[in-house]
Amino acid sequence: MNDRRLNQSVQKKEQTMQPLNPKDYLQYADQLRNFINATSPVSDESWEKMCGIMNFWRVKKGVRLLDYMHVESSVRFLGKGTVKCEDHYNEKSFVYDFRVAPIILSETVSLLNGTRSRITLETVTECEFIELPRIPFVDMIFSNLDIAKFCAIGVANYLGMTHYKQALLRTLDAKDRYKHFLKEFPSVALESKLEDIASYIGVTQQSLSRIRKNITWESHEKELEALSNELEVVHGKH
């Protein structure tokens, strides 16, 4: 029964994923190569191997690229759009990150171990991305040292960023966490649901409403204040 639901979910996802126009392939491939070179360059030979397994997709807003308790199927390079990362534990969930293009997107533990994921990855906007399927790409990691180095440094950079974010969330008060969110994710603020913003900064939606109503802005925060006011227009007064 579980396998049947899994197959239905995979089929549904495939129906919502449309191939990109081939004229856009080079743009995103170049974007990925530049991203790799900025992290840890790979050889031309390794790059050609990666190009040989690439798929190029366009996905609408509100599509889950990875479902809870499913095995991660690929590494994606998000060339356009925003994706919400949500953790599910003991029948509760919380948004722990937003991934904004250009960026790598994958649930690494599930990808490398072949285990079921406890997180979901859902598009906040229409997205366009390169897909590197799990099995051939993991084989490349273990057979090409330069690809392995790129992945290791990429994961280390992400862990460092995650540690920094958690430190901020634990040391800033709720109002400052809201301000930091606006500074870090100005486009996401206008694209996401208020409940997801509240979840990310660790408050209830009702508390977020009070914060937005009572917050004071410093003279150097005019841009953040304008963004918060725009958020009020986009989402209404909640």
C-alpha positions in Angstrom: 0.0 0.0 0.0 2.8 2.4 0.9 4.6 1.6 -2.4 1.4 2.3 -4.2 1.1 5.8 -2.6 4.7 6.4 -3.3 4.3 5.6 -7.0 1.2 7.8 -7.2 3.2 10.7 -5.6 6.0 10.2 -8.1 3.6 10.1 -11.0 1.9 13.3 -9.7 5.2 15.1 -9.4 6.2 14.0 -13.0 3.0 15.5 -14.3 3.8 18.9 -12.7 7.3 19.0 -14.0 7.7 20.3 -17.6 10.9 20.1 -19.6 12.7 23.4 -20.1 13.1 24.8 -23.6 16.5 23.6 -24.9 17.4 27.2 -25.7 17.6 27.7 -21.9 19.9 24.8 -21.2 23.2 26.7 -21.8 22.2 29.5 -19.5 21.6 27.3 -16.5 24.5 25.0 -17.3 26.8 28.0 -17.3 25.3 29.3 -14.1 26.0 25.9 -12.4 29.5 25.7 -13.7 30.2 29.2 -12.3 28.7 28.1 -9.0 30.9 25.1 -8.9 34.0 27.1 -9.8 33.3 29.5 -7.0 33.0 26.7 -4.5 35.6 24.1 -5.7 36.4 23.7 -9.4 36.1 20.4 -11.2 37.9 19.2 -14.3 36.5 19.5 -17.8 36.2 15.7 -17.8 34.2 15.6 -14.6 32.0 18.5 -15.9 31.3 16.6 -19.1 30.2 13.6 -17.0 27.8 15.8 -15.0 26.4 17.3 -18.2 25.7 13.8 -19.5 23.2 13.1 -16.7 21.5 16.5 -16.5 17.8 17.0 -16.9 16.2 20.5 -17.1 12.8 21.2 -15.6 10.3 23.9 -15.0 7.9 23.5 -12.0 4.9 25.5 -10.9 4.4 27.2 -7.6 3.2 24.9 -4.7 4.8 21.7 -6.0 6.6 19.3 -3.6 10.0 18.4 -5.1 10.5 16.1 -2.2 7.8 14.6 0.0 8.0 13.5 3.7 9.2 9.9 4.1 10.3 9.7 0.5 13.9 9.1 -0.6 15.7 12.1 -2.1 15.8 11.4 -5.9 18.3 14.0 -7.1 20.6 17.0 -6.5 19.1 20.1 -8.1 20.7 23.3 -9.1 18.0 25.9 -8.7 18.5 28.5 -11.4 15.3 30.4 -10.9 12.8 30.7 -8.1 12.4 29.9 -4.4 11.9 26.7 -2.5 10.6 26.2 1.1 12.3 23.6 3.3 10.0 22.2 6.0 10.9 19.7 8.8 8.3 17.2 10.1 8.8 15.6 13.5 6.3 14.0 15.9 3.3 15.2 13.8 4.6 18.8 14.0 6.4 20.8 11.4 8.4 24.0 11.0 10.0 25.9 8.2 13.7 25.9 8.7 15.0 27.5 5.5 14.2 29.1 2.2 16.4 28.3 -0.8 16.7 31.1 -3.3 18.2 30.8 -6.7 21.0 30.4 -7.7 21.7 27.6 -5.2 22.1 23.8 -4.8 19.0 22.1 -3.4 19.0 18.5 -2.0 18.2 16.6 1.2 21.8 15.3 1.6 21.2 12.7 4.3 18.5 11.0 2.4 20.5 11.3 -0.9 23.7 9.7 0.3 22.2 7.1 2.7 19.1 6.2 0.6 17.0 6.7 3.7 13.5 8.2 3.9 13.5 12.0 4.4 11.7 13.7 7.2 11.6 17.0 5.3 9.7 18.4 2.4 10.9 20.7 -0.3 8.1 22.8 -1.8 8.3 25.5 -4.5 7.2 29.0 -3.3 7.3 30.3 -6.8 7.6 28.9 -10.3 11.1 27.3 -10.4 13.5 26.3 -13.1 16.3 23.9 -12.3 18.9 21.4 -13.4 18.4 17.9 -12.0 21.2 15.5 -11.4 19.6 12.0 -10.7 20.6 10.4 -7.4 22.2 7.1 -8.5 24.5 8.2 -11.3 25.5 11.4 -9.4 26.3 9.5 -6.1 28.4 7.1 -8.2 30.3 10.1 -9.6 30.9 11.5 -6.1 32.7 8.2 -5.1 34.6 7.8 -8.3 35.8 11.4 -9.0 37.8 13.2 -6.3 37.2 16.7 -7.7 33.4 16.2 -7.6 33.6 14.7 -4.1 35.6 17.8 -3.0 33.1 20.1 -4.5 30.3 18.3 -2.6 32.2 18.2 0.7 33.0 21.9 0.6 29.4 22.7 -0.4 28.0 20.7 2.5 30.5 22.3 4.9 29.5 25.8 3.7 25.8 24.9 4.2 26.4 23.5 7.7 28.3 26.7 8.6 25.5 28.9 7.3 22.9 26.7 9.2 24.8 27.0 12.4 25.0 30.8 12.0 21.2 31.0 11.4 20.5 28.9 14.4 22.7 31.1 16.5 20.8 34.2 15.3 17.4 32.6 16.0 18.4 31.7 19.5 20.1 35.0 20.4 17.8 37.6 18.8 14.4 38.5 20.2 11.3 38.0 18.0 11.3 41.5 16.6 14.9 41.4 15.6 14.4 37.9 14.1 11.7 39.4 11.9 13.9 42.2 10.8 16.7 39.8 10.0 14.3 37.7 7.9 13.4 40.8 5.9 17.0 41.6 5.4 18.0 38.1 4.4 15.0 37.2 2.3 13.5 40.4 0.8 11.9 38.6 -2.2 10.7 35.6 -0.1 8.8 38.0 2.2 6.5 38.9 -0.6 6.2 35.4 -2.0 5.6 33.3 1.1 2.6 32.7 3.3 2.6 34.6 6.6 2.3 31.3 8.4 5.6 30.1 6.8 7.4 33.4 7.7 6.1 33.0 11.3 7.3 29.4 11.4 10.8 30.3 10.1 11.3 33.0 12.8 9.9 30.7 15.5 6.7 32.5 16.5 2.9 31.9 16.0 1.1 33.7 13.2 -0.7 35.8 15.8 2.5 36.8 17.4 3.9 37.8 14.0 0.8 40.0 13.5 1.5 41.8 16.8 5.2 42.2 16.0 4.4 43.8 12.6 1.9 46.1 14.3 4.1 47.3 17.2 7.6 47.2 15.7 9.7 50.3 15.7 12.3 51.0 13.0 15.7 52.7 13.3 16.7 55.5 11.0 19.0 53.1 9.0 16.1 50.6 8.6 14.0 52.5 6.1 14.3 49.9 3.4 13.2 47.2 5.8 10.3 49.3 7.0 9.2 49.9 3.4 9.4 46.1 2.8 7.3 45.4 5.9 4.7 47.9 4.8 4.6 46.3 1.3 4.2 42.9 3.0 1.1 44.4 4.7 -0.3 45.3 1.4 0.5 42.0 -0.3 -0.9 39.8 2.5 -3.5 42.1 4.1 -3.8 42.9 7.8 -3.6 39.5 9.5 
